[in-house]
């Protein structure tokens, strides 16, 4: 019997044509250790993805999501990723990183390059393959300017 995939809800948060990303902790037992990824997390039992994304963003960076939109669903055998997007209306320095090694506002060039410098990590770290793919598709659709 195959294992059911886990459901996660993640958010593309943007400001001035930059994208907020989290540098994940450098621990071996998590997906994408020491890689840049999008904020978000597991959809808990009884939760809908849109409720989960609001809870996760509040837990991880202390940000109450403004009205947001669904971008898409990225599924593989292990994970179903429910992806939402919203503007980041706070200043970067008003966010509180409660989870992860670092966070940063990445430009489209950083995302295409697939690496970004982290002061906390003391060097450039790679973007996770799937978060990078999601952001490239998002930038291609230019949804930042459509709402």
C-alpha positions as CSV (number, residue, x, y, z in Angstrom):
1,X,0.0,0.0,0.0
2,X,1.4,3.4,-1.0
3,X,1.8,6.1,1.6
4,X,-0.5,9.1,1.2
5,X,1.4,12.3,0.2
6,X,1.6,15.0,2.8
7,X,-0.1,18.3,2.0
8,X,1.7,21.6,2.6
9,X,0.6,25.2,2.0
10,X,3.3,27.7,1.0
11,X,3.2,31.4,0.1
12,X,5.0,33.5,-2.5
13,X,5.4,36.8,-0.8
14,X,6.6,39.7,-2.9
15,X,7.6,43.3,-2.5
16,X,9.2,45.7,-5.1
17,X,9.6,42.8,-7.5
18,X,11.6,40.8,-4.9
19,X,10.5,37.5,-3.3
20,X,10.7,36.6,0.4
21,X,12.4,33.3,0.9
22,X,13.5,31.3,3.9
23,X,16.9,29.7,4.3
24,X,16.0,26.4,5.8
25,X,17.9,25.0,8.9
26,X,21.0,23.0,8.2
27,X,19.7,19.8,9.7
28,X,19.7,16.5,7.8
29,X,16.2,15.2,8.6
30,X,14.2,18.0,6.9
31,X,13.6,18.5,3.1
32,X,16.0,20.9,1.5
33,X,18.4,21.5,4.5
34,X,20.4,24.7,4.0
35,X,18.5,25.6,0.9
36,X,16.3,28.7,0.2
37,X,12.6,27.8,0.0
38,X,9.2,29.5,0.4
39,X,7.6,30.0,3.7
40,X,4.8,27.7,4.7
41,X,4.3,24.2,6.1
42,X,2.0,21.2,6.8
43,X,-1.7,21.4,6.4
44,X,-3.0,20.0,9.7
45,X,-5.9,17.6,9.9
46,X,-9.2,19.4,9.6
47,X,-7.5,22.5,8.1
48,X,-7.9,23.8,4.5
49,X,-4.8,24.9,2.7
50,X,-5.8,28.5,2.8
51,X,-6.2,28.4,6.6
52,X,-2.9,26.5,6.9
53,X,-1.0,29.1,4.9
54,X,-2.3,31.9,7.1
55,X,-1.3,30.1,10.3
56,X,2.1,29.0,9.0
57,X,3.1,32.5,7.8
58,X,2.0,34.0,11.1
59,X,4.0,31.3,13.0
60,X,7.1,31.6,10.9
61,X,7.5,35.4,10.4
62,X,4.8,37.0,12.4
63,X,3.1,38.3,9.3
64,X,-0.7,38.4,9.0
65,X,-1.5,37.7,5.4
66,X,-3.4,40.3,3.5
67,X,-6.0,39.1,0.9
68,X,-4.2,36.4,-1.1
69,X,-4.7,34.3,-4.2
70,X,-4.1,30.7,-5.1
71,X,-1.3,30.2,-7.6
72,X,-1.4,26.5,-8.2
73,X,-0.8,23.0,-6.9
74,X,2.4,21.2,-7.3
75,X,2.2,17.5,-6.5
76,X,4.5,14.6,-6.6
77,X,4.4,11.2,-4.9
78,X,5.5,12.5,-1.5
79,X,4.1,16.1,-1.3
80,X,1.2,18.1,-2.5
81,X,2.2,21.8,-2.5
82,X,-0.7,24.3,-2.3
83,X,0.9,27.5,-3.5
84,X,-0.6,31.0,-2.7
85,X,0.7,34.5,-3.3
86,X,0.3,37.8,-1.6
87,X,2.1,41.1,-1.4
88,X,4.4,41.7,1.5
89,X,3.1,44.9,3.0
90,X,5.5,45.2,6.0
91,X,9.1,46.4,5.9
92,X,11.6,43.5,5.8
93,X,13.0,44.5,9.2
94,X,9.5,44.3,10.8
95,X,9.3,40.6,10.1
96,X,10.5,38.2,12.8
97,X,12.1,35.0,11.7
98,X,10.8,32.3,14.1
99,X,11.7,29.3,11.9
100,X,14.7,28.7,9.7
101,X,18.3,29.9,9.5
102,X,17.8,33.1,7.6
103,X,15.4,35.0,5.3
104,X,16.0,37.3,2.4
105,X,14.3,39.3,-0.4
106,X,15.5,37.7,-3.7
107,X,15.5,39.4,-7.0
108,X,14.3,37.6,-10.2
109,X,18.1,37.4,-11.1
110,X,18.9,35.6,-7.8
111,X,16.1,33.2,-8.5
112,X,17.2,32.4,-12.0
113,X,20.8,32.1,-10.8
114,X,19.6,29.6,-8.1
115,X,21.9,30.8,-5.3
116,X,21.7,33.6,-2.8
117,X,24.0,35.0,-0.1
118,X,23.1,34.5,3.6
119,X,24.9,36.5,6.2
120,X,23.8,34.0,8.9
121,X,25.2,31.1,6.8
122,X,28.3,33.1,5.8
123,X,28.0,32.3,2.1
124,X,25.8,31.6,-0.9
125,X,23.3,28.8,-0.5
126,X,21.3,27.1,-3.2
127,X,17.6,27.5,-3.9
128,X,15.5,24.3,-3.5
129,X,14.7,22.9,-6.9
130,X,10.9,23.0,-6.6
131,X,10.7,26.4,-4.9
132,X,12.9,27.8,-7.7
133,X,10.7,26.1,-10.4
134,X,7.5,27.6,-8.7
135,X,9.0,31.1,-8.6
136,X,10.2,30.9,-12.2
137,X,6.7,30.0,-13.3
138,X,5.2,32.7,-11.2
139,X,7.6,35.4,-12.6
140,X,6.8,34.2,-16.1
141,X,3.1,34.8,-15.5
142,X,3.8,38.3,-14.0
143,X,1.2,37.9,-11.3
144,X,2.9,40.4,-9.1
145,X,1.4,43.3,-11.1
146,X,-2.0,41.8,-12.0
147,X,-3.9,42.4,-8.7
